[in-house]
Amino acid sequence: MLGTNWQSTTISRWLLAASVIITTLYFADYFISLFLKSLDLNVERLPDRAQLGRHIGRLERLAILLLCYTNNVASIAVVVAIKALTRFRAIEANEHHFAEYYLIGSLLSLIFGCLGGYLLKLI
């Protein structure tokens, strides 16, 4: 698929785009969860609503990927702001290191989303 003429075939481009999207959504999810567990932030003591972060992160990365792909990079701030507003009370109370957990997870999610959007533009 990545031979000398890989950009010339439509099927190869669609397969490559699909693999970038799947990797951005699911591999990044796996990597971020492993990374957060390695930081010893007492993740198991986080409130139950923090467990929804995996699904929120996937949607966030998808939105960021699409915004990067369509050159709406400034709109990424809206996605980040909406996510921060929904978690503001937990961040403010700093429940069981939640602020650190949230910030690291969000920044990694942002990096993976932007990287996926950039790679998608190259296809």
C-alpha positions as CSV (number, residue, x, y, z in Angstrom):
1,M,0.0,0.0,0.0
2,L,2.9,2.4,0.7
3,G,4.8,1.7,-2.5
4,T,5.9,4.3,-5.0
5,N,2.4,4.9,-6.4
6,W,0.3,4.7,-3.2
7,Q,-1.2,8.1,-3.6
8,S,-2.5,7.4,-7.1
9,T,-5.1,4.8,-6.1
10,T,-8.3,5.9,-4.4
11,I,-8.7,2.7,-2.4
12,S,-5.3,3.0,-0.9
13,R,-5.9,6.6,0.2
14,W,-9.2,5.6,1.8
15,L,-7.6,2.7,3.6
16,L,-4.8,4.9,4.8
17,A,-7.2,7.6,6.0
18,A,-9.3,5.0,7.8
19,S,-6.2,3.6,9.5
20,V,-5.2,7.1,10.6
21,I,-8.6,7.7,12.1
22,I,-8.8,4.4,13.8
23,T,-5.3,4.8,15.2
24,T,-6.1,8.3,16.4
25,L,-9.2,7.2,18.2
26,Y,-8.4,3.8,19.6
27,F,-4.6,3.5,19.8
28,A,-4.4,6.9,21.4
29,D,-7.0,5.8,23.9
30,Y,-5.0,2.8,24.9
31,F,-1.7,4.8,25.0
32,I,-3.2,7.6,27.2
33,S,-4.7,5.1,29.6
34,L,-1.4,3.3,30.0
35,F,0.5,6.5,30.4
36,L,-1.9,7.8,33.1
37,K,-1.7,4.5,35.0
38,S,2.1,4.7,35.0
39,L,2.0,8.2,36.7
40,D,0.7,6.8,40.0
41,L,-2.1,9.4,40.4
42,N,-4.4,7.1,42.4
43,V,-6.6,6.7,39.3
44,E,-8.6,3.9,40.9
45,R,-9.9,6.4,43.5
46,L,-11.2,8.8,41.0
47,P,-15.0,9.5,40.9
48,D,-17.1,7.3,38.7
49,R,-17.8,10.1,36.3
50,A,-14.0,10.2,35.5
51,Q,-14.5,6.7,33.9
52,L,-16.5,8.4,31.1
53,G,-13.3,10.3,30.1
54,R,-12.4,7.6,27.7
55,H,-15.5,8.1,25.6
56,I,-15.2,11.9,25.9
57,G,-11.6,11.7,24.8
58,R,-12.5,9.7,21.7
59,L,-15.1,12.3,20.7
60,E,-12.6,15.1,21.5
61,R,-9.9,13.5,19.4
62,L,-12.4,13.0,16.5
63,A,-13.6,16.6,16.7
64,I,-9.9,17.9,16.8
65,L,-9.0,15.6,13.9
66,L,-11.8,16.9,11.8
67,L,-11.1,20.5,12.7
68,C,-7.4,20.2,11.8
69,Y,-8.3,18.4,8.6
70,T,-10.7,21.3,7.6
71,N,-8.2,24.0,8.6
72,N,-10.5,25.2,11.5
73,V,-7.6,25.1,14.0
74,A,-8.9,28.1,16.0
75,S,-12.1,26.1,16.7
76,I,-10.1,23.6,18.7
77,A,-10.2,26.1,21.6
78,V,-14.0,25.7,21.7
79,V,-13.7,21.9,22.1
80,V,-11.1,22.3,24.8
81,A,-13.2,25.0,26.6
82,I,-16.3,22.9,26.5
83,K,-14.5,19.9,28.0
84,A,-12.9,22.1,30.7
85,L,-16.3,23.7,31.6
86,T,-17.9,20.4,32.1
87,R,-15.1,19.2,34.5
88,F,-14.7,22.5,36.3
89,R,-16.1,21.5,39.6
90,A,-14.0,18.4,39.9
91,I,-10.9,20.3,38.8
92,E,-11.6,23.1,41.3
93,A,-12.1,20.6,44.2
94,N,-9.0,18.7,43.0
95,E,-10.7,15.4,43.9
96,H,-8.0,12.7,44.3
97,H,-5.5,14.4,41.9
98,F,-8.3,14.8,39.3
99,A,-6.8,18.1,38.0
100,E,-3.5,16.4,37.1
101,Y,-5.2,13.4,35.6
102,Y,-7.6,15.6,33.6
103,L,-4.8,17.9,32.3
104,I,-2.4,15.2,31.3
105,G,-5.1,13.2,29.6
106,S,-6.5,16.2,27.8
107,L,-3.1,17.4,26.5
108,L,-2.2,13.9,25.2
109,S,-5.6,13.7,23.6
110,L,-5.1,17.1,22.0
111,I,-1.7,16.0,20.7
112,F,-3.0,12.8,19.2
113,G,-6.0,14.6,17.6
114,C,-3.8,17.3,16.0
115,L,-1.3,14.7,14.8
116,G,-4.1,12.6,13.3
117,G,-5.5,15.6,11.6
118,Y,-2.2,16.6,10.2
119,L,-1.5,13.1,8.9
120,L,-5.0,13.0,7.3
121,K,-4.2,16.2,5.4
122,L,-1.0,14.6,4.0
123,I,-3.0,11.8,2.5
